[in-house]
Amino acid sequence: MSTSRIATLRIRRLDRRELPSDTAQLARYLIGKILVRDAGQGRMSGRIVETEAYVVGDSSGHAFRGPTPRNRSLFLRRGHAYVYFIYGSCYCLNVSSESPGVGAGVLLRALEPIDGIAFMKRRRGTSRPRDLARGPGRLAAALGIDRRYDGVDLCARGSLWLGGTAQPAGAIGESVRIGLTREVDRVLRFYERGNPFVSGPKRLRT
C-alpha cells in the first residue's frame, strides 16, 4: 500500500474492547494498525507491519520472573505502553496484552511511516524512508519514544496512541522471533508479507 494512500485514510483511536485479550492474537491483530505520536512540531505516525508476542510464562519475556519497578507496565491491563532500554543504545516499545496483574506483551518491531516523515528523518539521521522505523530500536528513535512513555495508556487521549483505519492489512506471515536465545522455536512473530518496511532476513519477510 502506498504511503500517500494511507495518509488519506481517517485514523480513529482504538477502543480497548477491540483488543484481543490473548497476547498472540493481539500481536496478529496489530498488523495494519497505526501507531501515532502527536508532538509539538506535528504528528508522526506509522502503520504497524511487524510484531512479536511474548506470552504468559514465556522465559524469553521480561515478565517471566514477575513484576519489578522496571517491567511493571507489562502487568497493566492490555493496551498500555511498556518501554525499555536495551544494549545501552536504544529503546523498544511494547503493548501490554493481558488482564491487570498478568505479565505479557507485544513488541512493535517495524512501522511503515505515514505522517511526519521529515521529522523522522531528522531524528534518525537518514533520508531512506525504508530505514526510518524498520526494527524496534529504529521505530522508537524515529518517533522519539523513550522511558517517558512507559505506562502510557495507548487507548486513551494523549500524545502516544494506537489507531485504526478502514484499510485492512495485507496477507500476514508468521515466523519464529528474531534474536532470542530462549524459546527460539515458538512461532510468535507476525508481519505483513512482502512489505519492504518489515525487518529481519529476507527468508523471514516474504
N, C-alpha and C positions, 0 to 999 in steps of 0.2 A: 504494500500500500504506500502511496506517495505521501511525503510529509505535508505537502500542500493540501491534499485531500483530507488528511487527519485534522489539520488546523481549522477546516471549515465546519467540523462537527461540534455540536454543543456538548460540553463536558459537564456532567452532573456529579455531585458528591455522592459517593456510595453510602448507603444505609447499612449499619452493622448487621441488620437482619438479612441482608443479601449475602453476607459472607458465610460460606460453608463452615460448619463447626469442626470439621476434620482437617487436620493440617495438610495432608497430601491433596485433598480435594481443593483446599484453599489455594495451594500453590498452583494447581492447574487453572483454577478459576481466575487468578490474577493475570494470566496471559491475555494480552489485549486491553487490559485496564490501563488507566492513566495515573501516573504519579505527578502531582502538582506542587510546586513551591512558589508561593506568592511572596516576593521580596520588594524592598523599597524601590529598586530600579526597574521592577516589572516582573512578569510571570515567566517562570521556567517550568517546562513540563516535558514528559516523555511517555511514550507507550511502552508498557512492560512487555518484554519479549522473552524473558528468561528468568526462571525462579528455581530455588531448591527448597525442599521440605526437610525440616529437622523435627521429626515426630516425637511423641511422648516415649520416653525410655531409650531414645537414640543416644548411644555412647559418644557419637561424634558431635552432638549438640551442646550448646553452652548451658542448657538447663539440666543436664543429666545428673549432676551432683546436688541439685536443689538450689533454692534461691540464695542469692548473695546481694550485697549492695550494687555490684556491677551488673548482674543479669536480671534484676527484679522485674524489669519491664517485660520480660518473656513470660512472666506469670500473671500479667494483666489479662483481662478478657480480650477476645480476639479483636484485632483492628487497631492496636497500639504500636508505636514505633519502638524498636529496640535497636540502639546504635552503639556499636563498639569499635574500638581502635585496635588495629591488627598490624603486625610486622613493624611496628614503630613508625609507620608511614602513612596509613590510610584508615578511613572509617568505612564501615559497612552498615547498611540499613536492612533490618528485618521487620516483618509484621508478626506480632503475637497472634496465636492461632487457635487457642483453646479457651476453656472457661476460666474464670478467675482462680488462681492458685495452682493451675496446671501449666507446667512449663513446656512450651514448644513454639516453633516459629517458622516463618518462610523468609529465606534470604532473597532479596531482589538482586539479580545478577546483571541485568542489562536493560537499557532503555533505547527505544528509537526516538530521538529528540523531536519535539514538536515546536514548542514556544521557547523563546529566549535563547536561541542557538548562539547568537553573538555573545551573550553573557557567558554561556557555557564554554565557548572557545577561549575567552579571556581567562576564565578560571582554570581551564585545563592546559592552556598554553599550546594549543594545536588548532589548526584550521581544518582538520579532517573530520567531517561530521561522524563518520563511522567509528572513530576512536573516542568520541566525547564521553560516552556512557556505556561502553562495551566492557563489562567486568564490574564487580561490585565496588571496588575502590574508586574507579573512574566515575561510576554513577554518583556516588556520594560527593566526590570532588566537583563534578560538573554542576550539581545543584547547591553546593555549599552546605551540605548536611554534615553536622558534627554532633558531639555529645549534648549540645543544647537541645537537640530534638529528641533525645532519649525519653521515652514515656509519653510522647505526644499522641493524642487520640486522632488517628488518621481518618476517622469518620465524623469528626466534629468540625465546626467552623474554626479556622486557624490558617497559619501560613504554610503548613505541610499537610496534604490530604490526598486521599485516593478517589479517583473519579472513574466514570464510565461513559461510554458513548453508544450510539445506536449501531456502530460498525462492529461486527463480530470479529473474533480472532480468526486467523488462518488455521491450517492444519497444525495440530500440536504434537510435537515429538516428545519422547521420554528417553531418559538415559540414566546411567549412574551419575553420581555427583562428582564434582571436579576438585582435585587437590586434597583429598582426605587420606588419612592413614588408618581410620577405623570405619567399620560398617561400609566398606568400599563397594560392595556388590548390590547395595539397595538401589532400586530404580526410583529415585525421588527427585530427579531434575526434569523440568518441563520447559519447553521452548517452542517458539513459532518456527515451523520448518521453513528453511530457505530464506529466512530473514537475515540480511547482511549485518545487522547490529547485534546478533547473538554472539556470545563469547565462546572460547574453547576451541579445540582442534576441529578440523573440518568434519571428521567422522562423527562428531557429537553435535553438528549443526545442521545436517542435511535431513 
